[in-house]
Amino acid sequence: MPCLARRWCIIATLLILQGSNVANVDKSAVEQVLGSYQDKYTGRSLSEDKVIREVAITDGAVSVNLQMGYPCQGYMPELTSALTELVKSVDGVTDVAFNATTKITAHSVQHGVKRMESVKNIIAVASGKGGVGKSTTSVNLALALSAEGAKVGLLDADIYGPSQPRMMGLSGQPESSDGKSIEPMCNYGIETMSIGYLVDEETPMIWRGPMVTQALEQLLNDTNWDELDYLVIDLPPGTGDTQLTLSQKVPVSGAVIVTTPQDIALLDARKGLKMFEKVEIPILGIVENMSTHICSECGHEEPIFGAGGGQRMATDYDVRLLGSVPLDMSIRVQVDGGKPSVVSDPEGAIAQSYREIARKTAAALAGQAKDYSAKFPNIVIQST
């Protein structure tokens, strides 16, 4: 009996020692390797971005809660895989699990312009000239942000030439429950509004500037947007009345410039970029559209509009090149058919390019100053 009791005592001791060895994981070491990892989209460490919310360790198993500041569902498998390898390099770690969420906050806008209650961030998509694929970029950017996990709206601000209804596969007129405000038209999970819903497709808008700017303000403010993370505004080309109204009265968090590599397009794109700089709207980056032509017959790729123009412009103005999109016939066919690339072929190379652009755009915005006005109480002075 004494021998048996001694044997059980030894076994119990070994189990206790084994358990203590398994659980002996340095939490600070885990937090350090996690915090030092650099997010490839923000360019900052996870510690700087305050992404790591909680680290729990039980018997060598590490559980990590992450809270991303921008929508990036397509990036999460790559991110968590890389972080898993880092955490497993810490002594004693036997297993790693991640729980990732996203919290998109409102960011600051132009001085003196009040942020919209139902829209956290407005992103203006602009170009200096027409014909560079700005509207196609706008609609695919909105759809890509949605695919990455955000709640997104799309406003067609081109009063003279609205194209978003056709690109989004929508028709008919929006409803109004009170006769004062209008409900957005929805498709593919995106809320949209355009003057194109209110007039016949072939009716020309023969309006002077003041009428155009008033229409833009009404489309923006009289639409019942439903708590959007991002509202993408597809601007008309140029730097005229609509852009001026946008800079003075619309709370814009950042702008995206669309251009082609062609020198003539870049000249006008630079003017658009400088305009946003003058009105203190941050430039989130540049999208180079029609970067190369891909032959639909043989697949040959050729830079028919020149090469590297978007990158040169980004370097000259110290902004980010968000991505390059080829001149591919499928892009045109899909938007003409009311089913843009991101929803028509979600796993295709074109859709993945737009999702990459969306992640870079949202990450650039996440690095801007946040809007804290909602956290401060209203101070009312009353005479007694």
N, C-alpha and C positions, 0 to 999 in steps of 0.2 A: 504493500500500500504506500509506504513512504516513497518508493521508487516511482510509482505511478503519479503520485501527487507532485513529485519533483519534475517529472516529465511534462505534466500539464502546465506547471509554473514556467518552465523554459519556453514552451510553445506560446503561452500567453505573452511572455516578455518579448519574444521575437515578433509576434503580431503587432504589439504596441510600437516596437522600434520601427518595423516596416511601415506602419501607418504614419508615424511621425516623419519618416523619410519622405514618403509620398506627399505629405502635406507641407513639407518645408520648402515652399517656393517663395522667393523674394518678390513681394508685390511691387516694390519700388523699381526693381529691375524690369519687370513686365511693363510697368507704366513708362519707363524710360525708353524702351525699344519701340513701344507704340507711339509715344509722343514725338520721337525723332523722325518718324517716317514722313517723307515729303509727298504731299498730294500733287500729282502731276498736272492737275487743272488749276489749282490756286497758286501753286509755286511756293506754298508755305507748309511748315510741319503741322501735323495733326495737333500738336500741343499749342502752336500759335493760333490755329483755327478753333481751338477749344472743342474739338470733335469728340474726345474721349470723355464720356459722362460717368462711367462706372466700371470698375474692374473687381470681379469677385473670384476667389480661389477656394476650391473645395477638393481636398485630397488630390492635388495636382492638376485638377481640371480648371481651366481658366475660362471665365465668362466675361465678355466685354460688350458694353453698350456704347454704340456710336451714334452721334447725332450730326448728320451732315447739314451744312448751311446752304446747299443748293441741290436741285434734283439731279440724281446721277445713278439711276437704277442699272443702266448699262455698264457702269464702272464698278459696281459693288463686288461682283465675282472676282475681278482682278485685284481689287483693293484688299478684300478679306483673305484671298489666297496668299498675297504677299505678306500681310500682317500675321497670318497663321504661321508661316515659316519663321518669321522673326521671333514670335512668342515661344515657339517650340525650341528655339535655341537657348532659352533660359533653363537653367538646371532645375530638374524636378517636374517640369511641365509634361503632362501626359496627354492632355486633350485641350482643344481651343474651340470655343463657340462664340459667334457674334450675333448681336441683335442690333440692326441698323435702322434708324429712322431719319426723317428729314424735317427740318424746321426752317421754313423760308420766311425771312423777316422783311419788313419794309425798309427801304433805304432812302437817304436824303434826296431832295429834289432842289430845283432852283430856289434861290432866296426870294421870299415874298410870295411863293406859290403854295397853296395849301394842298396837301395830299388827299386823294379821294378815299373815302371811308371803306369802300368795297374792293378797292384795288391796291394791293401792296406795292407793286412795282410796274411802271410803264416803260417799255422798251421801244424806242423809235427806230424804225428801219428806213434808211434814207439813201439817196444816191444823188450825185450832182446832175446827172442826165438820165433820160429815158432809154429804154431798150437794153439795160444791163441785167435784167432778171430780178429786179428788186422785189416785185410782188410774189414771184415764185419762191424766192428766198424767204420772204415774210411768212407765207403760209406753211412752208415746210419747217421753218424755225418754230412756229407756234405748235405744230403737230409734234415736233421732236421734243420740245419742252414738256408737252403733255405725256409723251411716251416715256420720258425720264421720271415722271411721277408728280408733275406740277398741275395745278388748276390754272388753265390758260384761256384767255380771250383774244380775239383778233378784231381790230378796228380798221376798216378800209377808209383811209383819209383822202383818197384820191377822188374828189368830188366830180371832176370832169371825166375821168376814165375809170370808173370802178370795175375791178376784175375779180374781186374775192368771191362774190356769189357763185360764179361759174367754177372757179378753182376749187371751192369747197363743196361743189355739188348741191347747191341750195337754190331754191326759187320760191316765189310767193312773197307775201308781205308779212312783216312781224305783227304780233298782236299787242293790244293795249287794253289793260283791264280798267284803267281809270281815265283814259283819254288824255293823259298828260305825259306818262312815261311809256316806253315800249320794251317789250321782251326781246332779248337777243335770239337770233336764229342759231340753232345748234346742229352740228354734225361732227362725227368722229371725236366726240367728247370736248369739242371746242365751241365756246360761245362767240358769235360773230355779229358784227353790225356794219352795214354799208348803205350808202345812198342808193346803191343798185337794187336794194330790196323795195325801195319806195317809188322808183320811177321805172318806166319801161326800158328794156335793155337798149333799144334803138333811139331813145329820146336824148338829144344833146342837152347838156346843162349849160345854157347860155347865160351865165351869171357873172357879175362883177365880183371883185375881191371881197367886199364886206359881206355879201350873201354867202360866199363860200366859207369864210371863217365862222359865220354864225351857224351854218349847217354843221360844220365840224364840231363846234362846241355843243350843239344839241345832240348830235349822234353820240358824243362821249358822255355827257352829263345826264341825258334823259333816258339812257339805256339802263335797265335793271341788271347790272353785272352782279354775278353771284359769288362774292368773296374770292376774287382771283389772286393767285400768286403773281402772275404776270399778265399784262395786257400788251400785246404786240401791236403797234400802230404802223401800218403800211402807208408811208408818206408819198405824195406825188413827187416827181423829180424836180430839182431846182432848189432855189433858196428864196422863195417868194412869200406871198401872204400866208399860206398855210403853215409854212415853217416858222414864220414870225409869230403867228398865233400860238403855235405849239410851244415855242420858247417862253412866251410871256404869260400864258394862261393855263397850260397843261402841265401837271406835275410829272416831269420825265426823270426817271432814275438813271438812264443811260441810253446811248445811241449806238447803232450798228451801221457801218457804212458798207454799201455794196458797190463793187466796181468790176470791170473786166481788166485784163492785163494791158489792154491797149492804151497807148499814151494819151489819146484824146479823152478817153473815159477817165483816166487817172487825173487829168487836169481838172475836170469838173468835180470828181470825187474829193479832191483836195479842198475845193471851195466849200463843199458840204461839211467836211470835217472842221475846217476853220470856223464856219458859222456856229457849230455846236460849241466849239471852244469859247467863242466870244460871248455866248449866252450861258456859259458855265454849266453845260450839260456834259457829263463824262462820256468819253468815247470808249465803249467796251471792246471794240475791235473792228477789223476789216474782214469782209468776206470777198474773196476773189472768185467771181462767177465766170463760167465759160473759160476756165483756165487752159484746158486743152480740148481738142475735138477728137472724139472717139468714133471711128467709122463703124456704122451699124452692120456693114457687110463683112469686113475683115478684122475689125477690132484695132486697126492701126491708130495710134495716138499722135496728134500733131498740134503744136501750139499756134494755131492760126491767128490769134489775136496778140501774139507776143508771149513772153515768158517772164515770170518773176516780178511783174509790176506791182502786185498786191504786197509782196514781201518788202519791196523797196519802199513803198509808201508807208508801210507799218514801221520800218526801221527809221525813216526820216522823221516821223512824228512820235516815235517811241510809244507805239500802241501795239496791241497783239494782232497777229494774223490769225483769225479764228478758224480759217479753213479755206480750201480751194475746191470748187465744184466743177466738173468737166461739162463741156457742151455735148450733152448726150440726148439723142432724140427721144428717149423714153421719158425724160423729165417733162418735155413739152407735151408729149402725148398724154401723160398721166394727169397733168393739171388741166389740160383742155377737156379731158373726160370727167373732171370733177373728183378725181381720186389721186391726190398728190403722192409723190414717191414714198414718203414715210409711211403711208397707210396702204399704198398699192403693192409695194414690195418691201415690207418692213425689215427683212433679213438681207436685202440686197446691199451692194456697195454704196449706192447713192444714198439710200436711207441712213446707212451707218455714218456716212460723211456728215449729213445734216444733224444726226444725234451727237456727233463729236463737236460740231459747231455749237449746238445748244448747250452742251455741258461747259464748254469754254466760255460761252456768253454768260451763263448763269454764275459760273465760278468767278468771272471778272466782276460781275455785279456784287457778288457776296463779299468781295474785298473792299467795296465802297463804304463810305460812312453810313451808319444806320440812322433811321429816323426814330427819335425817342419822344416825339411830341405827344403821342398817346399816353405816355407814362406820367406826364405832368398834369396836375389838376388844373381846371380852369379857375382863375382867381377873379372873383366878382366883388367889386367895392360898392357897398350900399351906404347911402346917407341915412343916419338914424336921428 
